[in-house]
């Protein structure tokens, strides 16, 4: 089986797991539940749960306690997108090729859907304790999972991103890298570190995975900035040129297209190099990271 076929197979497996943890659309709160499900089931690469699952496997994990964490990290990622698309944020009308949640359900319900997914993520993750895994390892994984999603992780990056919008050309490279490292890379780090911690990885290996996650996340966001300039709405499944529309300073506007491409490739190569240094190599995980270098959407 080639890489693409293997990736598609893994996506189907992950989506089946995610679906098991989604809420039934009933009761007086069924509208927000429907909005939550609409958001999660919009498709996507399922990159974060896939990275988590592969890191778990790389360190010898084989239990069922990984399943709720796979669903939980996709819920966290999806809630961040729902809120990111709101009129108060990026004001995007399309996500993953279809109308964004606030366009379909209204702004208020989209806010609640994001809130609901954030809470449901933790309600889901803690179910791992009932699945027979090592309680200490699950607790360590849960701690990392929470930290990377919070104000010292993804939310902190979103805060810096919003404030940078008012600064225009005064945004520095240091600020931009902080935004990318927290808004995007933090959940990549979370995926790798949570999966490895669940499998009992040592602190030294978790630190290496944190570095890998930083490189992947920043490279991923630089590529996102590149595609916003070079791609089309049809290719991307979301509005092309939204950064320019929102007057956002990106890695491309700061460094230029060619330098952005060079830096993106360098960060990606460094991530793969560190990944290959583990004695217990995961070849699919290495191929997955390399595939992010040349993605077109």
C-alpha positions as CSV (number, residue, x, y, z in Angstrom):
1,X,0.0,0.0,0.0
2,X,1.4,3.4,-1.0
3,X,1.5,6.4,1.3
4,X,-1.6,8.1,-0.1
5,X,-3.7,4.9,0.2
6,X,-2.4,4.4,3.8
7,X,-3.2,7.9,4.7
8,X,-6.7,7.7,3.3
9,X,-7.2,4.4,5.3
10,X,-6.0,6.1,8.5
11,X,-8.3,9.1,7.9
12,X,-11.3,6.8,7.6
13,X,-10.4,5.0,10.8
14,X,-9.9,8.3,12.7
15,X,-13.2,9.6,11.4
16,X,-15.0,6.5,12.6
17,X,-13.5,7.1,16.1
18,X,-14.5,10.8,16.1
19,X,-18.0,10.0,15.1
20,X,-18.4,7.7,18.1
21,X,-17.8,10.6,20.4
22,X,-20.1,13.2,18.8
23,X,-23.3,14.1,20.5
24,X,-26.8,13.0,19.5
25,X,-28.8,15.9,18.2
26,X,-31.8,15.9,20.6
27,X,-33.2,17.9,23.4
28,X,-33.8,21.6,23.6
29,X,-30.1,22.2,23.0
30,X,-30.2,20.2,19.7
31,X,-29.4,23.3,17.6
32,X,-26.0,23.8,19.2
33,X,-25.4,20.1,19.0
34,X,-26.2,20.1,15.3
35,X,-23.9,23.1,14.8
36,X,-21.1,21.2,16.6
37,X,-21.5,18.1,14.5
38,X,-21.7,20.2,11.3
39,X,-18.4,21.8,12.2
40,X,-16.6,18.6,13.0
41,X,-18.0,16.6,10.1
42,X,-16.9,19.2,7.5
43,X,-14.0,16.9,6.7
44,X,-10.4,18.0,6.7
45,X,-7.1,16.1,6.8
46,X,-7.5,14.9,10.4
47,X,-3.8,15.8,10.7
48,X,-3.7,16.3,14.5
49,X,-5.3,13.0,15.5
50,X,-3.2,11.3,12.9
51,X,0.0,12.7,14.3
52,X,-1.2,11.8,17.8
53,X,-2.0,8.2,16.8
54,X,1.4,7.7,15.0
55,X,3.4,9.1,18.0
56,X,1.5,6.8,20.3
57,X,2.3,3.8,18.1
58,X,6.0,4.9,17.7
59,X,6.5,4.6,21.5
60,X,4.8,1.2,21.6
61,X,1.2,2.3,22.5
62,X,-1.5,-0.3,21.6
63,X,-4.4,0.3,23.9
64,X,-7.8,1.8,23.5
65,X,-7.2,4.8,25.7
66,X,-5.9,6.7,22.7
67,X,-9.3,6.8,21.1
68,X,-11.0,9.6,23.2
69,X,-7.9,11.7,22.9
70,X,-8.0,11.4,19.0
71,X,-11.6,12.7,19.1
72,X,-10.8,15.4,21.7
73,X,-7.9,17.0,19.8
74,X,-10.1,17.2,16.6
75,X,-12.8,18.9,18.7
76,X,-10.3,21.4,20.0
77,X,-9.0,22.1,16.5
78,X,-12.5,22.5,15.1
79,X,-13.7,24.8,17.8
80,X,-10.7,27.1,17.1
81,X,-11.7,27.2,13.4
82,X,-15.3,27.9,14.2
83,X,-14.3,30.9,16.3
84,X,-11.5,31.9,13.9
85,X,-14.1,32.2,11.1
86,X,-16.4,34.5,13.1
87,X,-17.0,38.1,11.9
88,X,-15.2,39.4,14.9
89,X,-12.1,37.4,13.9
90,X,-11.3,36.5,10.2
91,X,-14.9,36.7,9.0
92,X,-14.6,33.8,6.5
93,X,-17.6,32.4,4.7
94,X,-16.0,29.1,3.6
95,X,-14.2,26.4,5.4
96,X,-13.2,23.0,4.0
97,X,-15.2,23.7,0.9
98,X,-18.6,24.6,2.5
99,X,-20.2,27.5,4.3
100,X,-18.8,28.2,7.7
101,X,-20.7,27.5,10.9
102,X,-21.7,31.1,11.6
103,X,-23.1,31.5,8.1
104,X,-25.3,28.5,8.5
105,X,-26.3,28.7,12.1
106,X,-25.8,32.4,12.9
107,X,-23.0,34.1,14.9
108,X,-24.4,33.4,18.4
109,X,-24.9,29.7,17.8
110,X,-21.5,29.4,16.2
111,X,-19.9,30.9,19.4
112,X,-21.9,28.4,21.5
113,X,-20.9,25.6,19.1
114,X,-17.2,26.5,19.6
115,X,-17.7,26.6,23.4
116,X,-19.5,23.3,23.3
117,X,-16.7,21.6,21.4
118,X,-14.1,22.9,23.8
119,X,-15.9,21.5,26.8
120,X,-16.8,18.3,25.0
121,X,-13.1,17.8,24.2
122,X,-12.3,17.5,27.9
123,X,-15.4,15.5,28.7
124,X,-14.2,13.1,26.0
125,X,-10.5,13.0,26.8
126,X,-11.1,12.0,30.5
127,X,-13.0,8.9,29.3
128,X,-9.5,7.4,28.8
129,X,-9.3,6.7,32.5
130,X,-12.1,4.2,32.2
131,X,-10.4,2.3,29.3
132,X,-7.8,0.5,31.3
133,X,-4.7,2.4,30.5
134,X,-2.0,3.6,32.9
135,X,-3.5,6.3,35.0
136,X,-0.2,8.2,35.5
137,X,0.4,8.3,31.7
138,X,-3.1,9.4,31.0
139,X,-2.8,12.2,33.6
140,X,0.5,13.3,32.0
141,X,-1.1,13.3,28.6
142,X,-4.1,15.2,29.8
143,X,-1.9,17.9,31.3
144,X,0.1,18.4,28.1
145,X,-3.2,18.4,26.1
146,X,-4.7,21.1,28.3
147,X,-1.6,23.3,28.4
148,X,-1.1,23.4,24.6
149,X,-4.7,24.4,24.0
150,X,-4.8,27.2,26.5
151,X,-3.6,30.7,27.1
152,X,0.0,29.6,27.1
153,X,-0.6,27.7,23.8
154,X,-3.2,28.1,21.1
155,X,-5.3,30.8,22.7
156,X,-2.3,32.9,23.5
157,X,-1.3,32.7,19.8
158,X,-4.8,33.8,18.8
159,X,-4.6,36.7,21.2
160,X,-1.2,37.9,19.7
161,X,-2.6,37.4,16.2
162,X,-5.6,39.7,16.9
163,X,-3.5,42.4,18.4
164,X,-1.0,42.2,15.5
165,X,-3.8,43.1,13.1
166,X,-3.9,46.6,14.5
167,X,-0.2,47.0,14.1
168,X,0.1,46.8,10.4
169,X,3.6,46.9,9.1
170,X,5.0,47.4,12.6
171,X,4.6,43.6,13.3
172,X,8.0,42.1,13.8
173,X,9.4,38.7,12.8
174,X,9.6,37.8,16.5
175,X,5.9,38.5,17.0
176,X,4.9,36.6,13.9
177,X,6.9,33.5,14.9
178,X,5.3,33.7,18.4
179,X,1.8,33.7,16.7
180,X,2.7,30.7,14.5
181,X,4.4,28.9,17.3
182,X,1.3,29.2,19.6
183,X,-1.7,29.5,17.3
184,X,-0.7,26.7,14.9
185,X,2.3,24.7,16.3
186,X,0.9,24.3,19.8
187,X,-1.7,21.8,18.7
188,X,0.8,20.0,16.6
189,X,3.0,19.7,19.7
190,X,0.0,18.6,21.7
191,X,-0.8,15.8,19.2
192,X,2.8,14.4,19.2
193,X,3.4,14.9,22.9
194,X,0.0,13.6,24.1
195,X,0.3,10.5,22.0
196,X,3.8,9.8,23.2
197,X,3.0,10.5,26.8
198,X,0.1,8.1,26.7
199,X,2.5,5.4,25.5
200,X,4.9,6.2,28.3
201,X,7.6,8.3,26.5
202,X,10.3,9.8,28.7
203,X,10.7,13.6,29.3
204,X,13.7,13.7,27.0
205,X,11.8,12.2,24.1
206,X,8.8,14.5,24.8
207,X,11.1,17.5,24.6
208,X,12.4,16.3,21.2
209,X,8.8,15.9,20.0
210,X,8.0,19.5,21.2
211,X,10.8,20.7,19.0
212,X,9.6,18.7,16.1
213,X,6.0,20.0,16.6
214,X,7.3,23.6,16.6
215,X,9.1,23.1,13.3
216,X,6.1,21.3,11.7
217,X,3.6,23.9,13.0
218,X,5.6,26.9,11.9
219,X,6.4,25.3,8.5
220,X,2.7,24.4,8.1
221,X,1.6,28.0,8.8
222,X,4.2,29.4,6.5
223,X,2.8,27.1,3.8
224,X,-0.7,28.3,4.7
225,X,0.5,31.9,4.2
226,X,2.1,30.9,0.8
227,X,-1.1,29.2,-0.4
228,X,-3.3,32.1,0.6
229,X,-1.3,34.1,-2.0
230,X,-0.8,31.5,-4.6
231,X,-3.9,29.2,-4.3
232,X,-7.5,29.6,-5.3
233,X,-10.7,29.3,-3.3
234,X,-11.5,26.1,-5.2
235,X,-8.1,24.6,-4.3
236,X,-8.1,25.6,-0.7
237,X,-11.7,25.0,0.2
238,X,-11.8,28.4,1.9
239,X,-11.5,32.0,0.7
240,X,-8.2,32.7,-1.0
241,X,-6.6,36.0,-0.4
242,X,-8.3,36.4,3.0
243,X,-5.0,37.6,4.7
244,X,-4.7,40.5,2.3
245,X,-8.4,41.3,2.6
246,X,-8.0,41.5,6.4
247,X,-4.8,43.5,6.1
248,X,-2.8,40.8,8.0
249,X,1.0,40.8,8.0
250,X,2.0,37.2,7.2
251,X,5.3,35.4,6.8
252,X,5.1,36.1,3.0
253,X,4.5,39.8,3.4
254,X,7.3,40.1,5.9
255,X,9.9,37.9,4.2
256,X,8.8,37.6,0.6
257,X,7.5,34.6,-1.2
258,X,10.9,33.0,-2.1
259,X,12.3,33.4,1.4
260,X,9.1,32.0,2.9
261,X,9.4,28.9,0.7
262,X,13.1,28.4,1.7
263,X,12.3,28.8,5.4
264,X,9.4,26.5,5.2
265,X,11.5,23.7,3.6
266,X,14.3,24.2,6.0
267,X,12.0,23.9,9.0
268,X,10.4,20.8,7.5
269,X,13.7,19.1,6.8
270,X,14.9,19.8,10.4
271,X,11.7,18.2,11.8
272,X,12.1,15.1,9.7
273,X,15.8,14.9,10.7
274,X,15.0,14.9,14.4
275,X,12.1,12.5,13.9
276,X,14.6,10.1,12.2
277,X,16.9,10.2,15.2
278,X,14.5,8.1,17.3
279,X,15.5,4.5,17.7
280,X,11.9,3.4,17.3
281,X,11.3,5.1,13.9
282,X,7.8,5.4,12.4
283,X,8.2,5.6,8.6
284,X,4.6,6.6,8.0
285,X,4.9,9.5,10.4
286,X,8.1,10.6,8.6
287,X,6.3,10.4,5.2
288,X,3.3,12.4,6.7
289,X,5.6,15.2,7.8
290,X,7.4,15.3,4.5
291,X,4.0,15.4,2.7
292,X,3.2,18.7,4.5
293,X,6.1,20.4,2.7
294,X,4.5,20.1,-0.7
295,X,0.8,20.3,0.2
296,X,-1.4,22.4,-2.2
297,X,-4.4,22.8,0.0
